[in-house]
Structures are given as C-alpha cells and as structure tokens.
Amino acid sequence: MDILSKIKQPVEGEMIQLNEIIAHALSSTSPLLSRVVAHYLTMTGKQIRPILVLLTGRLMGEVKPETLHGAAAIELLHNASLIHDDVVDESKLRRGKATINGIWDNRVAVLAGDYFVSCALESALCTHSIEVVRILGLLGRMLASGEMDQLSVVQSKIIDEKAYFNVIRQKTASLFISCMQVGAVTSGMTAEQSEAVQNFGERLGLCFQIKDDIFDYFAQGEVGKPTRSDLAEGKVTLPLIYALTHEQGAHCDAMRALLQKDELTDDDITRLIAFAVDHGGVAYAEQVMHRLRDEAAACLAPFASSPVVDSLMAVFDYVISRTK
C-alpha cells in the first residue's frame, strides 16, 4: 500500500461523499461557468487539506455530516485562492494541466475564483456552526495578509528567518491550522484536544511550505515541480536565508550584493543556489522539517494510538518525502 492510500484509508468512504458534496456545491445554470467547473473537477489533486479535516473528525469516532461540509468549505476556499494565485502569477499550468486563466482569460478566472469563495461560504453554513464560518473568514484574511507580507519582504529585500516564518505561517500554515480547527469544531473536541490538533496543523503547514521552497534549489528534472522560480521572483527562502546569515566573508557579501539587483540573471540564480547548497542551507531546512515532525507527533499525545493517528503522521511523512 502506498503512503497516500494509507493516509486515506480511515476516511475512504467519506472522501467519495466529500467529492459529491463539492460537485453539488459548484453546480451552476451558467453554461460557461459549468464548463469552468467541469475543467476544475478534472484537476483535483491529492486533496490533503480536506483529508486532514476528515481525519480530525474521525479521531472522535464517526465522521459527521457537518465535518464533511466543513471539509468541502475548506477545499473550495483553498481552490479559490489557487485560481486567483494563477492569475496573479500569470501561470498557465497547474499540476501539468492548463489553468482556468490559461484556457479562458483572467476575467473568467477571477470570476470563477469569486464563485468558489461563495460556494465555500454556503458549504460552511451547512455545518450549522457560526464558528466554522468565522474560521473560514479569518482564513481568507490570513491567506491574503500572508501574500501581502511576502510582497513587502521581497520589495524590502529582507533576509531574516523570523520574517520568513511569519510569512509562511500566514500564507500556508494558516490553512492547515484551519483544517484541523474545522474538524475539531464539527466533531465536538474539547478545548485541549482542539489546541493539540491545531498545533499539529501549524507544524505540518510550516513543513509543507519549507519542502516547497527546497524544490527551488534543485535542477529542473531532479524533482517533479518547477524550480528556480522563487529566486527569479525575488523570494529568499529558508535555505538561502540560513547560508547568508551563518556565513561571513567576501563570498557571502557578493551573494548579498546579487540580491540587491532589480532582476537576477540565470547565472545569478545558479550562483545563489550553489551558495545555499554548499553552505548547508538545504540540509538545515531538512533538519527543521524533521524537528517539526517530532513536535507534531508530541502534539497528538492527547489521543490514543489508532489508525487515524497513524494516518495523520503519514501525512507528515508524505510531505517530507514528496518530490512534487
């Protein structure tokens, strides 16, 4: 059994129900919107985030209908943010398939993203929990704030590990925290249990983004994701931050000088990547991921050992080991 199959096993039946709920939530009488939605439904990825909601609910026994609707709300809001991100980044491909803006145009993509947001709110209302609606509203704020803060960091050319973690906590970890929070609220967890799973989600989200950032330091073809794009956009992530803040001398000064340029050449990016790798930046980022995993395992102490706990830890292992 592969790791993804192991992760899904405790909620396999619920995943079928979830996707039926999502398809129903997105149904429309608009011919164009229906075509856009049909395209989106062919692009669904591994659905790690709604799986987390369902697994959190399963910790308390049977997955309730409210948890299923909460998982749908999270997935729809997440995908709304991806649709809008593709517009901002002018991305024509996602997971190897054409994006909505790639097939149609930015106007259609922005409107489709807005539609997904509305569908997410409707799904949240189906949980009959104002707390779930509040979580979704706060998540939307955090995602936007994190992206804005990242723009500020890039524009100010800030090279600081604390600033880096502040950004990824908002733009990535907030979504994972919300997954666990929705699962906790809809399954009736105690305050202590809810705090425990949210702490788990925070560490998982941080690890997810660190792993994404590590991919940028490999040559195209070594991993199944586009590489070198972060530095091309002026984003200085954990491996390079570590190398620049733990080394001194003329070589380090030269690398810092490169980052002051308005636009980096391919050769500049190659030199910066080599510097980060050669001076332990990638190794350090990998150490941080494993430390986060150990902390996350401790977060699940309030719950007895079970296949659901095993699946949650398998999510962490999958995030660390993934190649795309």
C-alpha positions as a printed Julia matrix, in Angstrom:
324×3 Matrix{Float64}:
   0.0    0.0     0.0
   1.45   3.4    -0.99
   1.57   6.23    1.53
  -1.38   8.15    0.05
  -3.59   5.05    0.19
  -2.58   4.55    3.82
  -3.43   8.17    4.62
  -6.91   7.94    3.08
  -7.83   4.5     4.42
  -9.69   5.6     7.6
 -11.85   8.05    5.59
 -12.04   6.34    2.19
 -15.84   6.24    2.09
 -16.14   9.81    3.33
 -13.86  11.04    0.53
 -16.41   9.8    -2.02
 -19.16  11.67   -0.18
 -16.97  14.77    0.03
 -16.43  14.95   -3.71
 -20.15  14.5    -4.31
 -20.81  17.45   -1.97
 -18.21  19.59   -3.76
 -19.63  18.8    -7.2
 -23.13  19.65   -5.99
 -21.96  22.88   -4.34
 -20.35  24.03   -7.6
 -23.32  23.21   -9.86
 -24.48  26.15  -11.95
 -27.03  27.04  -14.64
 -24.43  29.18  -16.43
 -23.04  27.27  -19.45
 -19.63  28.98  -19.25
 -19.34  28.52  -15.5
 -20.38  24.88  -15.86
 -17.54  24.33  -18.34
 -15.08  26.01  -15.99
 -16.25  23.85  -13.08
 -16.07  20.69  -15.19
 -12.47  21.56  -16.03
 -11.68  22.21  -12.37
 -13.11  18.82  -11.35
 -10.58  17.13  -13.64
  -7.74  18.95  -11.85
  -8.39  17.95   -8.25
  -5.09  16.98   -6.65
  -4.39  14.76   -3.68
  -6.86  16.72   -1.51
  -4.59  16.62    1.53
  -6.38  19.53    3.2
  -9.92  18.11    3.25
  -8.44  14.73    4.2
  -7.0   16.44    7.29
 -10.45  17.78    8.2
 -11.97  14.31    7.88
  -9.16  12.59    9.79
  -9.53  15.11   12.6
 -13.24  14.34   12.76
 -12.5   10.6    12.69
 -10.36  10.99   15.83
 -13.66  11.42   17.71
 -15.43   8.45   16.06
 -17.73   8.53   13.05
 -17.31  11.47   10.66
 -20.36  13.71   10.98
 -22.17  15.35    8.04
 -21.11  18.73    9.46
 -17.47  17.68    9.17
 -17.98  16.68    5.54
 -19.45  20.1     4.72
 -16.63  21.77    6.64
 -14.07  19.82    4.61
 -15.83  20.9     1.39
 -15.75  24.54    2.51
 -12.01  24.35    3.18
 -11.3   22.7    -0.17
 -13.4   25.23   -2.09
 -11.78  28.22   -0.41
  -8.33  26.73   -0.95
  -9.03  26.24   -4.64
 -10.44  29.76   -4.94
  -7.08  31.03   -3.66
  -5.23  28.86   -6.2
  -7.36  30.16   -9.08
  -6.61  33.74   -8.04
  -2.92  32.91   -7.5
  -2.68  31.62  -11.06
  -3.98  34.99  -12.27
  -1.52  36.94  -10.11
   1.41  34.7   -11.12
   0.26  34.5   -14.77
   0.52  30.72  -14.51
  -0.77  28.77  -17.48
  -0.23  25.32  -15.98
  -1.01  23.69  -12.62
  -0.2   20.02  -11.93
   0.68  19.75  -15.61
  -2.79  20.86  -16.76
  -3.95  24.16  -18.2
  -5.21  26.64  -15.61
  -8.56  28.4   -15.92
  -6.86  31.63  -16.97
  -4.73  29.59  -19.37
  -7.77  28.19  -21.17
 -10.04  31.22  -20.92
  -8.68  34.54  -19.58
  -8.11  36.47  -16.36
 -11.68  37.81  -16.29
 -13.15  34.31  -16.31
 -10.61  33.08  -13.75
 -11.22  35.93  -11.29
 -14.99  35.47  -11.51
 -14.61  31.69  -11.13
 -12.46  32.23   -8.04
 -15.14  34.52   -6.6
 -17.75  31.84   -7.32
 -15.68  29.27   -5.44
 -15.47  31.61   -2.44
 -19.26  31.95   -2.39
 -19.68  28.18   -2.65
 -17.23  27.75    0.23
 -19.33  30.04    2.42
 -22.5   28.14    1.51
 -20.81  24.87    2.45
 -19.67  26.41    5.74
 -23.28  27.37    6.51
 -24.28  23.72    6.02
 -22.25  22.89    9.15
 -24.77  24.95   11.18
 -21.8   26.39   13.06
 -21.08  30.11   13.16
 -17.63  29.15   14.46
 -16.85  27.35   11.18
 -17.95  30.44    9.24
 -15.69  32.54   11.48
 -12.76  30.18   10.82
 -13.27  30.48    7.05
 -13.46  34.28    7.24
 -10.29  34.5     9.32
  -8.54  32.06    6.99
  -9.31  34.23    3.97
  -7.82  37.22    5.77
  -4.7   35.29    6.78
  -4.06  33.95    3.27
  -4.32  37.42    1.74
  -2.28  39.02    4.52
   0.46  36.41    4.15
   0.76  37.05    0.41
   0.86  40.82    1.0
   3.52  40.44    3.69
   5.57  38.32    1.32
   5.4   41.09   -1.28
   6.63  43.56    1.35
   9.51  41.26    2.34
  10.51  40.86   -1.32
  10.3   44.59   -2.04
  12.27  45.46    1.11
  14.8   42.68    0.36
  14.57  41.4     3.93
  16.79  38.39    4.7
  15.57  37.19    8.07
  14.44  33.77    9.3
  11.85  35.2    11.69
  10.25  37.24    8.89
  10.27  34.14    6.66
   8.42  32.05    9.25
   5.93  34.85    9.88
   5.05  34.87    6.18
   4.71  31.12    5.72
   2.74  30.8     8.96
   0.13  33.13    7.46
   0.12  32.13    3.8
   0.45  28.34    4.23
   0.27  27.08    7.81
  -2.95  29.05    8.46
  -4.77  26.79    6.01
  -3.56  23.61    7.72
  -4.47  25.02   11.14
  -7.95  25.82    9.84
  -8.36  22.26    8.54
  -7.72  20.86   12.0
  -9.85  23.55   13.63
 -12.88  22.83   11.42
 -12.51  19.11   12.09
 -12.28  19.8    15.82
 -15.3   22.13   15.95
 -17.58  19.87   13.92
 -16.64  16.71   15.83
 -17.08  18.11   19.34
 -13.49  18.1    20.58
 -12.57  19.61   23.94
 -10.57  22.84   24.04
  -7.43  20.85   24.92
  -7.92  18.43   22.02
  -8.64  21.27   19.6
  -5.47  23.11   20.63
  -3.45  19.9    20.2
  -4.62  19.25   16.62
  -4.22  22.93   15.67
  -0.61  22.81   16.9
  -0.14  19.7    14.78
  -1.6   21.5    11.76
   0.65  24.51   12.22
   3.78  22.36   12.14
   2.51  20.4     9.16
   1.8   23.62    7.25
   5.22  25.07    8.01
   6.83  21.83    6.87
   4.76  21.81    3.68
   5.98  25.27    2.68
   9.6   24.57    3.61
   9.51  21.47    1.4
   8.03  23.52   -1.46
  10.82  26.05   -1.01
  13.52  23.37   -1.01
  12.41  22.3    -4.51
  13.64  25.65   -5.84
  17.23  24.61   -5.1
  17.26  21.59   -7.41
  17.86  21.43  -11.14
  14.84  21.04  -13.42
  14.14  17.31  -13.78
  15.52  16.34  -10.37
  12.1   16.96   -8.83
   8.62  16.97  -10.3
   8.0   20.7    -9.74
   9.21  23.87  -11.48
  12.46  25.09   -9.94
  14.33  28.39   -9.57
  11.09  30.39   -9.76
  11.27  31.75   -6.19
  14.62  33.45   -6.7
  13.54  34.7   -10.1
  10.66  36.45   -8.3
  12.97  37.83   -5.61
  11.83  35.43   -2.86
  14.63  34.47   -0.48
  13.6   31.29    1.32
  14.96  29.28    4.24
  17.96  27.51    2.64
  19.46  30.75    1.31
  18.5   32.72    4.43
  20.41  30.2     6.54
  23.51  30.31    4.34
  23.56  34.11    4.21
  23.09  34.53    7.97
  25.58  31.83    9.02
  28.45  32.65    6.68
  30.75  35.65    6.52
  33.41  36.93    4.18
  33.73  38.23    0.65
  31.83  35.34   -0.95
  28.83  35.91    1.31
  29.0   39.67    0.7
  28.97  39.02   -3.05
  25.84  36.89   -2.71
  24.11  39.59   -0.67
  25.05  42.13   -3.33
  23.42  39.98   -6.01
  20.14  40.08   -4.12
  20.11  43.88   -4.27
  19.76  43.75   -8.04
  16.35  44.58   -9.52
  16.43  41.47  -11.68
  18.53  38.32  -11.38
  20.05  36.61  -14.41
  20.08  32.81  -14.81
  23.76  32.87  -13.85
  22.99  34.9   -10.69
  20.35  32.37   -9.66
  22.71  29.46  -10.31
  25.37  31.08   -8.09
  22.89  31.77   -5.27
  21.53  28.21   -5.36
  25.06  26.76   -5.29
  25.94  29.03   -2.36
  22.86  27.91   -0.39
  23.51  24.21   -1.05
  27.27  24.35   -0.46
  26.86  26.22    2.83
  24.33  23.85    4.38
  21.1   25.72    3.63
  19.16  22.76    2.21
  20.49  20.43    4.9
  19.38  22.92    7.56
  15.88  23.22    6.05
  15.58  19.42    6.07
  16.62  19.36    9.74
  13.9   21.9    10.53
  11.3   19.69    8.81
  12.29  16.68   10.89
  12.21  18.75   14.07
   8.72  19.92   13.18
   7.68  16.31   12.64
   8.89  15.34   16.13
   6.99  18.27   17.63
   3.87  17.34   15.67
   3.99  13.75   16.95
   4.08  15.1    20.51
   1.03  17.27   19.74
  -1.07  14.13   19.21
  -0.33  12.82   22.73
  -3.91  13.52   23.96
  -5.2   10.89   21.51
  -4.79   7.13   21.91
  -2.8    5.26   19.28
  -5.03   4.37   16.34
  -5.02   4.01   12.54
  -6.25   7.63   12.37
  -3.26   8.91   14.35
  -1.04   6.77   12.11
  -2.64   8.41    9.04
  -2.04  11.9    10.4
   1.63  11.1    10.94
   1.75   9.51    7.49
   0.64  12.88    6.07
   3.73  14.4     7.66
   5.96  11.67    6.22
   4.41  12.19    2.8
   5.05  15.95    2.95
   8.7   15.44    3.86
   9.33  12.74    1.24
   7.29  14.1    -1.7
   9.03  15.01   -4.93
   6.32  17.22   -6.44
